[in-house]
Amino acid sequence: MPILKKQGHYLIVLIALFFWDKTIDVPEDIVSRHAVSLVDNPRNGYCRFYRENHITYLPPVDQYEIVNGAYIAKGAVIGNNCTIFPTAYISSETTMGDNCYIGAGAKLMGEVHLGSNVVIRENSVIGADGLSTDRDENGKALTMPQFGGIVLEDDVQIGALTVIGRGAIDNTIIRRGSKIDNSTFISHNVSIGEDTFVVGETIMFGSSSTGDQAYISGNSTIRDGRHVGSGAKVGMGSNVVRDVPDGAVVKGNPAK
């Protein structure tokens, strides 16, 4: 939870609030410069702070214009030669490169950055909240607000009925040339390498990732935080619970 100052191309942290495990000594340079809250569980302490202070980060209701039946919020930056079909919604925090295609009913919510030649098919949602939720000591939900955005680099294609969650803190990133099939779920803080294929009905849970030119076949599940290496292949219906090395082929439940 930092207060930042921009210096050139960098952000400098001036003051931050740390939620620190009370069983671990706090370095003096952090104590002297920042506020520190000692807690039993840093993640829960972070989420509890937002709940107790009624802080959320739900997308705002934008002022918008209706252009050819599409709802385009004021402030959105649209590149040249873009095609946006009726009933699509483009948020005020969206930036879009040239020659993009946004299908009917697609929704771009919150901070979304598209490169050029990006295709988003019908009824997909780009920028949904992920389920970053723990429980407190009474079993009640402690939800982490999602402050990150989404980056889809040049030549990325997103199939119909796909949901991509915005990052919890950092961005969810799909790199150049990758193709995500229909009815796929990409959760918060996922990072997908260049020219990777993710086939339909796959789920990639929070902070999972791939290298370049990976192939994840249909109806697979990638557990949170797991990495599928460059050139690796995941067989149909697999459940990936361990990192997959570069160039490996794995399949099954658990994937081997």
KEDO-182625 format. One line per field, with one value per residue: x, y, z of N, C-alpha, C in turn; residue number from 1; residue in one letter. Coordinates in nm, 2 decimals. Example, Ala and Ser with C-alpha at 12.3 -4.5 7.8 and 13.67 -1.06 7.14 Angstrom:
KEDO-182625
npx = (1.32 1.28)
npy = (-0.57 -0.22)
npz = (0.78 0.71)
capx = (1.23 1.37)
capy = (-0.45 -0.11)
capz = (0.78 0.71)
cpx = (1.32 1.29)
cpy = (-0.33 0.00)
cpz = (0.78 0.79)
num = (1 2)
residu = (a s)
***
This chain:
KEDO-182625
npx = (0.08 0.16 0.27 0.35 0.60 0.67 0.96 1.13 1.11 1.04 0.88 0.90 0.89 0.76 0.63 0.50 0.26 0.32 0.22 0.32 0.46 0.43 0.61 0.86 1.15 1.15 1.32 1.55 1.56 1.31 1.14 1.21 1.13 0.88 0.53 0.43 0.24 0.21 0.11 -0.07 -0.11 -0.01 -0.13 -0.41 -0.42 -0.38 -0.61 -0.81 -0.77 -0.87 -1.14 -1.23 -1.20 -1.37 -1.29 -1.30 -1.25 -1.42 -1.52 -1.59 -1.90 -1.91 -1.93 -2.07 -2.07 -2.28 -2.19 -2.25 -2.41 -2.24 -2.11 -1.91 -1.70 -1.63 -1.31 -1.18 -0.93 -0.90 -0.76 -0.66 -0.88 -1.03 -1.27 -1.57 -1.83 -2.19 -2.34 -2.11 -1.89 -1.67 -1.44 -1.36 -1.09 -0.96 -0.71 -0.64 -0.48 -0.41 -0.63 -0.79 -1.03 -1.34 -1.58 -1.95 -2.12 -1.89 -1.70 -1.50 -1.35 -1.25 -0.90 -0.76 -0.53 -0.48 -0.28 -0.19 -0.39 -0.54 -0.78 -1.09 -1.34 -1.70 -1.90 -1.71 -1.54 -1.32 -1.13 -1.26 -1.32 -1.10 -1.12 -1.00 -0.98 -0.98 -1.04 -1.16 -1.10 -1.35 -1.45 -1.56 -1.57 -1.28 -1.19 -0.97 -0.92 -0.91 -0.66 -0.51 -0.45 -0.51 -0.31 -0.30 -0.10 0.03 -0.13 -0.27 -0.53 -0.85 -1.09 -1.46 -1.68 -1.50 -1.33 -1.12 -0.94 -0.86 -0.54 -0.45 -0.27 -0.04 -0.04 -0.25 -0.11 -0.10 0.10 0.26 0.11 -0.02 -0.29 -0.61 -0.85 -1.22 -1.45 -1.28 -1.10 -0.89 -0.72 -0.65 -0.34 -0.21 0.04 0.11 0.32 0.48 0.32 0.18 -0.06 -0.38 -0.62 -0.98 -1.20 -1.01 -0.87 -0.67 -0.53 -0.48 -0.19 -0.05 0.15 0.31 0.58 0.72 0.56 0.42 0.18 -0.14 -0.37 -0.73 -0.97 -0.80 -0.64 -0.45 -0.28 -0.27 0.00 0.17 0.41 0.43 0.66 0.86 0.78 0.66 0.41 0.08 -0.13 -0.47 -0.73 -0.57 -0.44 -0.24 -0.02 0.24 0.53 0.61 0.88 1.07 0.99 0.89 0.65 0.34 0.07 -0.25 -0.39 -0.28 -0.09 0.18)
npy = (-0.12 0.15 0.50 0.68 0.82 0.96 0.92 0.99 0.72 0.55 0.44 0.56 0.44 0.62 0.62 0.34 0.10 -0.18 -0.52 -0.73 -1.04 -1.13 -1.30 -1.27 -1.08 -0.73 -0.55 -0.28 -0.06 -0.06 -0.02 0.24 0.40 0.34 0.25 -0.01 -0.30 -0.55 -0.88 -1.19 -1.33 -1.21 -1.18 -1.21 -0.99 -0.78 -0.80 -0.77 -0.50 -0.36 -0.44 -0.35 -0.08 -0.02 -0.02 -0.06 -0.17 -0.15 -0.14 0.19 0.36 0.46 0.76 0.74 0.70 0.60 0.42 0.31 0.12 0.02 0.06 0.30 0.43 0.76 0.89 0.65 0.52 0.47 0.30 0.32 0.21 0.02 -0.23 -0.24 -0.41 -0.40 -0.37 -0.42 -0.32 -0.07 0.04 0.34 0.33 0.20 0.13 0.11 -0.04 -0.03 -0.16 -0.35 -0.59 -0.62 -0.82 -0.86 -0.79 -0.82 -0.73 -0.49 -0.42 -0.19 -0.12 -0.18 -0.27 -0.29 -0.41 -0.38 -0.52 -0.70 -0.95 -0.99 -1.21 -1.28 -1.19 -1.22 -1.14 -0.91 -0.82 -0.89 -0.94 -1.15 -1.44 -1.37 -1.46 -1.51 -1.65 -1.52 -1.55 -1.63 -1.76 -1.60 -1.43 -1.28 -1.06 -0.98 -0.67 -0.60 -0.45 -0.44 -0.44 -0.54 -0.66 -0.71 -0.80 -0.72 -0.88 -1.08 -1.32 -1.37 -1.60 -1.66 -1.61 -1.62 -1.55 -1.32 -1.24 -0.94 -0.82 -0.88 -0.71 -0.66 -0.66 -0.88 -1.06 -1.12 -1.23 -1.13 -1.25 -1.48 -1.72 -1.76 -1.99 -2.04 -2.02 -2.02 -1.97 -1.73 -1.65 -1.40 -1.21 -1.39 -1.49 -1.51 -1.65 -1.55 -1.64 -1.86 -2.13 -2.17 -2.40 -2.45 -2.43 -2.46 -2.38 -2.14 -2.08 -1.83 -1.63 -1.83 -1.94 -1.92 -2.01 -1.91 -2.02 -2.23 -2.51 -2.57 -2.80 -2.88 -2.84 -2.84 -2.79 -2.55 -2.52 -2.27 -2.04 -2.22 -2.30 -2.34 -2.44 -2.30 -2.40 -2.63 -2.90 -2.96 -3.22 -3.31 -3.24 -3.24 -3.20 -2.98 -2.97 -2.93 -2.75 -2.73 -2.84 -2.67 -2.76 -3.01 -3.28 -3.33 -3.51 -3.61 -3.67 -3.64 -3.43 -3.58)
npz = (0.00 -0.11 -0.11 -0.39 -0.60 -0.92 -1.11 -1.37 -1.58 -1.38 -1.07 -0.75 -0.42 -0.15 0.10 0.27 0.38 0.56 0.61 0.83 0.92 1.25 1.38 1.26 1.25 1.18 0.94 1.01 0.83 0.71 0.93 1.00 0.79 0.71 0.77 0.98 1.03 1.26 1.22 1.25 1.01 0.72 0.46 0.53 0.71 0.54 0.37 0.56 0.64 0.42 0.43 0.68 0.65 0.45 0.18 -0.16 -0.50 -0.73 -1.07 -1.19 -1.27 -1.58 -1.79 -2.11 -2.47 -2.73 -3.00 -3.31 -3.18 -2.98 -2.65 -2.55 -2.33 -2.22 -2.25 -2.31 -2.52 -2.86 -3.12 -3.47 -3.74 -3.60 -3.52 -3.37 -3.24 -3.21 -2.88 -2.74 -2.46 -2.37 -2.14 -1.96 -1.90 -2.09 -2.33 -2.68 -2.95 -3.30 -3.56 -3.42 -3.32 -3.18 -3.06 -3.07 -2.77 -2.61 -2.32 -2.18 -1.90 -1.64 -1.61 -1.91 -2.15 -2.48 -2.75 -3.09 -3.36 -3.21 -3.13 -2.99 -2.92 -2.93 -2.65 -2.45 -2.14 -2.03 -1.78 -1.54 -1.19 -1.00 -0.78 -0.52 -0.23 0.12 0.45 0.77 1.13 1.21 0.99 0.80 0.48 0.35 0.13 -0.12 -0.27 -0.62 -0.78 -1.00 -1.37 -1.71 -1.97 -2.31 -2.55 -2.89 -3.16 -3.02 -2.96 -2.84 -2.76 -2.79 -2.51 -2.31 -2.00 -1.85 -1.58 -1.40 -1.27 -0.92 -0.79 -0.95 -1.32 -1.52 -1.78 -2.13 -2.37 -2.68 -2.98 -2.87 -2.84 -2.72 -2.65 -2.70 -2.42 -2.19 -1.89 -1.75 -1.48 -1.22 -1.23 -1.40 -1.63 -1.96 -2.20 -2.52 -2.83 -2.73 -2.70 -2.57 -2.52 -2.54 -2.25 -2.06 -1.74 -1.59 -1.30 -1.04 -1.07 -1.21 -1.49 -1.82 -2.04 -2.35 -2.65 -2.55 -2.52 -2.42 -2.38 -2.43 -2.17 -1.95 -1.63 -1.46 -1.18 -0.92 -0.93 -1.06 -1.32 -1.67 -1.89 -2.16 -2.49 -2.39 -2.36 -2.26 -2.20 -2.30 -2.08 -1.85 -1.51 -1.38 -1.13 -1.05 -1.15 -1.50 -1.69 -1.95 -2.28 -2.21 -2.21 -2.07 -1.91 -1.78 -1.45 -1.14 -1.37 -1.54)
capx = (0.00 0.26 0.26 0.45 0.64 0.73 1.09 1.16 1.02 1.02 0.80 0.97 0.81 0.80 0.58 0.42 0.21 0.35 0.16 0.44 0.44 0.48 0.72 0.98 1.20 1.13 1.45 1.54 1.54 1.17 1.07 1.25 1.08 0.74 0.44 0.43 0.14 0.25 -0.01 -0.04 -0.12 0.00 -0.24 -0.54 -0.42 -0.40 -0.75 -0.89 -0.76 -0.96 -1.28 -1.26 -1.21 -1.47 -1.23 -1.31 -1.21 -1.51 -1.52 -1.68 -2.00 -1.86 -2.01 -2.03 -2.14 -2.32 -2.13 -2.29 -2.46 -2.15 -2.10 -1.77 -1.69 -1.55 -1.17 -1.12 -0.84 -0.93 -0.67 -0.72 -0.93 -1.08 -1.40 -1.63 -1.97 -2.30 -2.35 -1.98 -1.87 -1.53 -1.43 -1.28 -0.95 -0.91 -0.64 -0.65 -0.40 -0.48 -0.68 -0.85 -1.17 -1.41 -1.71 -2.07 -2.13 -1.77 -1.70 -1.36 -1.38 -1.14 -0.78 -0.73 -0.44 -0.47 -0.19 -0.26 -0.43 -0.60 -0.91 -1.17 -1.46 -1.82 -1.94 -1.60 -1.52 -1.18 -1.12 -1.34 -1.24 -1.08 -1.17 -0.88 -1.06 -0.95 -1.14 -1.11 -1.10 -1.49 -1.49 -1.62 -1.49 -1.18 -1.17 -0.86 -0.96 -0.82 -0.61 -0.43 -0.52 -0.49 -0.24 -0.30 0.00 0.00 -0.17 -0.34 -0.67 -0.93 -1.22 -1.59 -1.72 -1.38 -1.32 -0.98 -0.94 -0.75 -0.45 -0.48 -0.19 0.03 -0.13 -0.25 -0.05 -0.10 0.20 0.24 0.08 -0.09 -0.43 -0.68 -0.97 -1.35 -1.49 -1.16 -1.08 -0.76 -0.74 -0.57 -0.20 -0.15 0.13 0.12 0.43 0.45 0.28 0.12 -0.20 -0.46 -0.74 -1.11 -1.25 -0.90 -0.86 -0.54 -0.56 -0.41 -0.04 0.01 0.22 0.37 0.69 0.69 0.52 0.36 0.05 -0.22 -0.48 -0.86 -1.02 -0.69 -0.64 -0.32 -0.29 -0.22 0.14 0.25 0.46 0.44 0.78 0.86 0.77 0.60 0.28 0.00 -0.23 -0.61 -0.79 -0.47 -0.44 -0.10 0.00 0.38 0.59 0.64 1.00 1.08 1.00 0.83 0.51 0.28 -0.07 -0.31 -0.44 -0.20 -0.01 0.31)
capy = (0.00 0.26 0.63 0.67 0.94 0.92 0.97 0.94 0.60 0.47 0.48 0.55 0.43 0.71 0.56 0.22 0.03 -0.32 -0.61 -0.81 -1.16 -1.09 -1.39 -1.24 -0.94 -0.63 -0.48 -0.14 0.03 -0.06 0.04 0.38 0.47 0.30 0.20 -0.16 -0.36 -0.68 -0.96 -1.34 -1.37 -1.09 -1.18 -1.18 -0.86 -0.69 -0.80 -0.71 -0.36 -0.31 -0.46 -0.26 0.06 -0.02 0.01 -0.16 -0.12 -0.19 -0.05 0.30 0.38 0.56 0.83 0.68 0.73 0.48 0.43 0.19 0.02 -0.02 0.15 0.34 0.53 0.88 0.86 0.54 0.55 0.37 0.32 0.34 0.09 -0.08 -0.28 -0.27 -0.45 -0.35 -0.42 -0.43 -0.21 -0.03 0.12 0.47 0.31 0.11 0.19 0.01 -0.01 -0.02 -0.28 -0.44 -0.64 -0.64 -0.88 -0.82 -0.83 -0.83 -0.63 -0.45 -0.35 -0.14 -0.09 -0.28 -0.22 -0.38 -0.38 -0.37 -0.65 -0.79 -1.00 -1.04 -1.26 -1.24 -1.21 -1.24 -1.04 -0.88 -0.73 -0.93 -0.97 -1.29 -1.48 -1.36 -1.45 -1.60 -1.65 -1.47 -1.65 -1.68 -1.82 -1.50 -1.40 -1.17 -1.05 -0.88 -0.59 -0.62 -0.31 -0.45 -0.43 -0.64 -0.62 -0.80 -0.75 -0.73 -1.01 -1.17 -1.35 -1.42 -1.66 -1.62 -1.66 -1.63 -1.45 -1.29 -1.16 -0.84 -0.86 -0.84 -0.60 -0.65 -0.69 -1.00 -1.03 -1.22 -1.17 -1.12 -1.37 -1.59 -1.75 -1.82 -2.04 -2.02 -2.07 -2.04 -1.88 -1.69 -1.58 -1.28 -1.22 -1.49 -1.43 -1.61 -1.61 -1.53 -1.75 -1.98 -2.17 -2.23 -2.45 -2.42 -2.49 -2.46 -2.29 -2.11 -2.01 -1.71 -1.63 -1.93 -1.87 -2.01 -1.95 -1.89 -2.13 -2.35 -2.55 -2.62 -2.86 -2.84 -2.88 -2.86 -2.70 -2.52 -2.48 -2.13 -2.03 -2.32 -2.25 -2.43 -2.39 -2.27 -2.52 -2.75 -2.93 -3.02 -3.30 -3.28 -3.28 -3.26 -3.12 -2.95 -2.93 -2.90 -2.68 -2.82 -2.79 -2.63 -2.87 -3.13 -3.32 -3.39 -3.54 -3.69 -3.61 -3.52 -3.44 -3.64)
capz = (0.00 -0.11 -0.17 -0.49 -0.68 -1.05 -1.14 -1.51 -1.62 -1.26 -0.95 -0.62 -0.30 -0.05 0.23 0.25 0.50 0.55 0.70 0.86 1.01 1.38 1.42 1.19 1.28 1.08 0.92 1.06 0.72 0.69 1.04 1.01 0.68 0.67 0.88 0.99 1.11 1.29 1.22 1.25 0.87 0.64 0.36 0.59 0.76 0.42 0.33 0.67 0.64 0.32 0.47 0.80 0.60 0.34 0.05 -0.27 -0.63 -0.83 -1.18 -1.18 -1.37 -1.67 -1.89 -2.23 -2.59 -2.81 -3.13 -3.38 -3.09 -2.88 -2.54 -2.54 -2.23 -2.25 -2.19 -2.38 -2.64 -2.96 -3.24 -3.61 -3.81 -3.51 -3.54 -3.24 -3.27 -3.11 -2.74 -2.67 -2.37 -2.36 -2.03 -1.98 -1.87 -2.20 -2.45 -2.78 -3.06 -3.43 -3.63 -3.32 -3.34 -3.05 -3.10 -3.00 -2.63 -2.53 -2.21 -2.14 -1.77 -1.57 -1.68 -2.01 -2.25 -2.60 -2.85 -3.23 -3.42 -3.11 -3.16 -2.87 -2.97 -2.88 -2.51 -2.35 -2.04 -2.01 -1.66 -1.43 -1.06 -0.96 -0.65 -0.42 -0.10 0.23 0.56 0.89 1.23 1.22 0.87 0.71 0.37 0.35 -0.01 -0.16 -0.39 -0.74 -0.82 -1.13 -1.49 -1.81 -2.09 -2.42 -2.65 -3.03 -3.23 -2.93 -3.00 -2.73 -2.81 -2.73 -2.38 -2.23 -1.90 -1.81 -1.45 -1.39 -1.16 -0.79 -0.77 -1.08 -1.43 -1.59 -1.91 -2.23 -2.46 -2.83 -3.06 -2.81 -2.88 -2.61 -2.72 -2.65 -2.29 -2.11 -1.77 -1.72 -1.35 -1.18 -1.23 -1.49 -1.73 -2.07 -2.29 -2.66 -2.92 -2.66 -2.73 -2.46 -2.58 -2.47 -2.13 -1.97 -1.63 -1.54 -1.17 -1.01 -1.07 -1.29 -1.60 -1.92 -2.12 -2.49 -2.74 -2.48 -2.57 -2.32 -2.45 -2.38 -2.04 -1.85 -1.51 -1.42 -1.04 -0.89 -0.91 -1.14 -1.45 -1.78 -1.95 -2.30 -2.57 -2.32 -2.40 -2.16 -2.27 -2.28 -1.95 -1.75 -1.39 -1.36 -0.99 -1.04 -1.26 -1.61 -1.75 -2.09 -2.37 -2.16 -2.25 -1.96 -1.92 -1.67 -1.32 -1.17 -1.49 -1.53)
cpx = (0.09 0.20 0.38 0.48 0.71 0.86 1.14 1.06 1.00 0.93 0.88 0.87 0.85 0.76 0.49 0.37 0.23 0.27 0.26 0.41 0.51 0.59 0.85 1.02 1.19 1.27 1.44 1.51 1.39 1.10 1.10 1.18 0.93 0.66 0.43 0.33 0.18 0.12 0.03 -0.03 -0.12 -0.11 -0.37 -0.54 -0.44 -0.55 -0.84 -0.89 -0.86 -1.11 -1.31 -1.27 -1.30 -1.41 -1.25 -1.26 -1.29 -1.51 -1.62 -1.79 -1.95 -1.97 -1.97 -2.11 -2.17 -2.28 -2.16 -2.34 -2.37 -2.14 -1.96 -1.76 -1.60 -1.41 -1.10 -1.04 -0.85 -0.84 -0.74 -0.77 -0.97 -1.23 -1.46 -1.78 -2.07 -2.30 -2.22 -1.97 -1.72 -1.52 -1.35 -1.13 -0.89 -0.83 -0.63 -0.57 -0.48 -0.53 -0.73 -0.99 -1.23 -1.55 -1.83 -2.08 -2.01 -1.76 -1.55 -1.38 -1.25 -1.02 -0.74 -0.65 -0.43 -0.36 -0.26 -0.29 -0.48 -0.74 -0.98 -1.31 -1.58 -1.84 -1.83 -1.59 -1.38 -1.18 -1.21 -1.25 -1.22 -1.12 -1.05 -0.94 -1.01 -1.06 -1.08 -1.13 -1.24 -1.54 -1.56 -1.52 -1.40 -1.14 -1.06 -0.91 -0.86 -0.78 -0.54 -0.51 -0.49 -0.41 -0.25 -0.21 -0.05 -0.04 -0.23 -0.48 -0.73 -1.06 -1.34 -1.61 -1.61 -1.38 -1.17 -0.99 -0.83 -0.66 -0.50 -0.40 -0.11 -0.08 -0.13 -0.20 -0.05 -0.01 0.18 0.21 0.01 -0.23 -0.50 -0.82 -1.10 -1.36 -1.37 -1.15 -0.94 -0.77 -0.64 -0.42 -0.13 -0.06 0.15 0.23 0.39 0.41 0.24 -0.02 -0.26 -0.59 -0.86 -1.13 -1.13 -0.92 -0.72 -0.57 -0.46 -0.26 0.02 0.07 0.27 0.49 0.63 0.65 0.48 0.23 -0.02 -0.35 -0.61 -0.89 -0.91 -0.71 -0.49 -0.34 -0.23 -0.07 0.23 0.29 0.47 0.55 0.76 0.86 0.71 0.46 0.21 -0.12 -0.38 -0.66 -0.69 -0.49 -0.30 -0.09 0.15 0.43 0.63 0.77 0.98 1.08 0.94 0.69 0.45 0.13 -0.12 -0.34 -0.38 -0.11 0.13 0.37)
cpy = (0.12 0.39 0.65 0.81 0.89 0.99 0.91 0.83 0.51 0.53 0.46 0.54 0.53 0.66 0.45 0.17 -0.12 -0.40 -0.73 -0.92 -1.13 -1.19 -1.37 -1.10 -0.85 -0.56 -0.33 -0.04 0.04 0.01 0.19 0.46 0.45 0.26 0.05 -0.21 -0.51 -0.77 -1.11 -1.39 -1.25 -1.08 -1.14 -1.04 -0.75 -0.68 -0.74 -0.56 -0.30 -0.32 -0.37 -0.11 0.08 0.03 -0.10 -0.10 -0.18 -0.09 0.06 0.29 0.50 0.64 0.77 0.73 0.60 0.51 0.30 0.08 -0.03 0.09 0.18 0.45 0.64 0.86 0.74 0.58 0.44 0.40 0.32 0.20 -0.02 -0.11 -0.31 -0.29 -0.40 -0.44 -0.45 -0.31 -0.19 0.07 0.25 0.45 0.22 0.19 0.07 0.05 -0.01 -0.16 -0.39 -0.48 -0.68 -0.69 -0.83 -0.88 -0.85 -0.71 -0.61 -0.36 -0.31 -0.11 -0.20 -0.21 -0.32 -0.32 -0.37 -0.51 -0.75 -0.82 -1.05 -1.08 -1.23 -1.28 -1.25 -1.12 -1.03 -0.78 -0.77 -0.95 -1.11 -1.32 -1.49 -1.35 -1.56 -1.59 -1.59 -1.58 -1.70 -1.74 -1.73 -1.47 -1.28 -1.16 -0.94 -0.80 -0.61 -0.49 -0.32 -0.43 -0.56 -0.59 -0.74 -0.74 -0.77 -0.87 -1.12 -1.19 -1.42 -1.47 -1.61 -1.68 -1.69 -1.52 -1.44 -1.20 -1.06 -0.88 -0.81 -0.71 -0.57 -0.68 -0.84 -0.97 -1.15 -1.16 -1.20 -1.25 -1.48 -1.60 -1.82 -1.86 -2.00 -2.08 -2.11 -1.93 -1.86 -1.60 -1.46 -1.31 -1.33 -1.42 -1.54 -1.56 -1.60 -1.66 -1.88 -2.00 -2.23 -2.27 -2.45 -2.50 -2.51 -2.36 -2.27 -2.03 -1.91 -1.73 -1.75 -1.86 -1.97 -1.93 -1.93 -2.02 -2.25 -2.38 -2.62 -2.67 -2.84 -2.91 -2.92 -2.76 -2.68 -2.46 -2.34 -2.14 -2.13 -2.26 -2.36 -2.37 -2.37 -2.40 -2.64 -2.77 -3.00 -3.09 -3.27 -3.33 -3.29 -3.16 -3.10 -2.89 -2.90 -2.82 -2.78 -2.76 -2.75 -2.76 -3.00 -3.15 -3.39 -3.41 -3.62 -3.61 -3.69 -3.54 -3.49 -3.65)
cpz = (0.00 -0.15 -0.26 -0.55 -0.81 -1.07 -1.27 -1.54 -1.50 -1.15 -0.83 -0.51 -0.19 0.09 0.20 0.39 0.48 0.65 0.71 0.96 1.15 1.44 1.35 1.22 1.16 1.06 0.96 0.95 0.69 0.80 1.04 0.90 0.65 0.79 0.87 1.08 1.13 1.30 1.22 1.10 0.79 0.53 0.42 0.65 0.65 0.38 0.43 0.67 0.54 0.37 0.58 0.76 0.48 0.21 -0.05 -0.40 -0.74 -0.94 -1.17 -1.29 -1.46 -1.75 -2.02 -2.35 -2.66 -2.95 -3.21 -3.29 -2.98 -2.78 -2.52 -2.44 -2.27 -2.18 -2.25 -2.50 -2.74 -3.08 -3.37 -3.66 -3.72 -3.54 -3.41 -3.27 -3.17 -2.99 -2.67 -2.57 -2.36 -2.25 -2.05 -1.96 -1.98 -2.29 -2.55 -2.90 -3.19 -3.47 -3.53 -3.36 -3.21 -3.09 -3.02 -2.86 -2.55 -2.43 -2.17 -2.02 -1.70 -1.66 -1.78 -2.12 -2.36 -2.69 -2.98 -3.27 -3.32 -3.15 -3.03 -2.92 -2.88 -2.73 -2.42 -2.26 -2.00 -1.89 -1.55 -1.30 -1.05 -0.82 -0.55 -0.28 0.00 0.34 0.69 1.00 1.26 1.09 0.77 0.60 0.39 0.20 -0.03 -0.28 -0.50 -0.80 -0.96 -1.25 -1.58 -1.92 -2.19 -2.53 -2.79 -3.07 -3.14 -2.98 -2.88 -2.79 -2.74 -2.60 -2.29 -2.12 -1.86 -1.69 -1.45 -1.27 -1.03 -0.75 -0.90 -1.19 -1.46 -1.73 -2.01 -2.34 -2.61 -2.90 -3.00 -2.84 -2.76 -2.67 -2.65 -2.51 -2.20 -2.00 -1.74 -1.59 -1.33 -1.18 -1.31 -1.59 -1.84 -2.17 -2.43 -2.73 -2.85 -2.70 -2.61 -2.52 -2.49 -2.35 -2.03 -1.86 -1.59 -1.41 -1.14 -1.00 -1.14 -1.42 -1.70 -1.98 -2.26 -2.56 -2.66 -2.54 -2.46 -2.38 -2.37 -2.25 -1.94 -1.74 -1.47 -1.28 -1.02 -0.87 -0.98 -1.27 -1.55 -1.87 -2.10 -2.38 -2.51 -2.37 -2.28 -2.23 -2.23 -2.15 -1.84 -1.63 -1.35 -1.22 -0.96 -1.16 -1.37 -1.68 -1.90 -2.17 -2.33 -2.21 -2.13 -1.98 -1.80 -1.55 -1.21 -1.30 -1.46 -1.67)
num = (1 2 3 4 5 6 7 8 9 10 11 12 13 14 15 16 17 18 19 20 21 22 23 24 25 26 27 28 29 30 31 32 33 34 35 36 37 38 39 40 41 42 43 44 45 46 47 48 49 50 51 52 53 54 55 56 57 58 59 60 61 62 63 64 65 66 67 68 69 70 71 72 73 74 75 76 77 78 79 80 81 82 83 84 85 86 87 88 89 90 91 92 93 94 95 96 97 98 99 100 101 102 103 104 105 106 107 108 109 110 111 112 113 114 115 116 117 118 119 120 121 122 123 124 125 126 127 128 129 130 131 132 133 134 135 136 137 138 139 140 141 142 143 144 145 146 147 148 149 150 151 152 153 154 155 156 157 158 159 160 161 162 163 164 165 166 167 168 169 170 171 172 173 174 175 176 177 178 179 180 181 182 183 184 185 186 187 188 189 190 191 192 193 194 195 196 197 198 199 200 201 202 203 204 205 206 207 208 209 210 211 212 213 214 215 216 217 218 219 220 221 222 223 224 225 226 227 228 229 230 231 232 233 234 235 236 237 238 239 240 241 242 243 244 245 246 247 248 249 250 251 252 253 254 255 256)
residu = (m p i l k k q g h y l i v l i a l f f w d k t i d v p e d i v s r h a v s l v d n p r n g y c r f y r e n h i t y l p p v d q y e i v n g a y i a k g a v i g n n c t i f p t a y i s s e t t m g d n c y i g a g a k l m g e v h l g s n v v i r e n s v i g a d g l s t d r d e n g k a l t m p q f g g i v l e d d v q i g a l t v i g r g a i d n t i i r r g s k i d n s t f i s h n v s i g e d t f v v g e t i m f g s s s t g d q a y i s g n s t i r d g r h v g s g a k v g m g s n v v r d v p d g a v v k g n p a k)
***
